[in-house]
């Protein structure tokens, strides 16, 4: 299945946090190298964050995986923890790295832990612009 994942960082060496997260996400990829799609880094202003919040670097990747959505979610959350992001935090607080699942094939879920496809991805240009760049959105 095709899996879309958005990444963002606005603390520390933002680019390095994102690059490390992308390398970890390659562990989930079961397709050929050409099927791992990665957009350019995009600097964006914070959305729905407190005044004075640092700018983000954002990107998206699309990979092929047969892992179940909750296994992918656990993997993404482990990447965040390994990058120093606390499990308990204020909503929209600054972060070393944010790894958000956008879609997993055509699966639709609506649980306390995971909503697929991501409910606000179409409202966020910092997600849609990179998706258009890699050719998976119009």
Secondary structure, 3 states (H helix, E strand, C coil): CEEEEEEEECCCCHHHHHHHHHHHHCCCCCCCHHHCEECCCEEECCCCCCCCCCCEEEEEEEEECCCCHHHHHHHHHHHHHHCCCCCCCCCCCCCCCEEEEEEECCCCEECCCCEECCCCHHHCHHHHHHHHHCCCCC
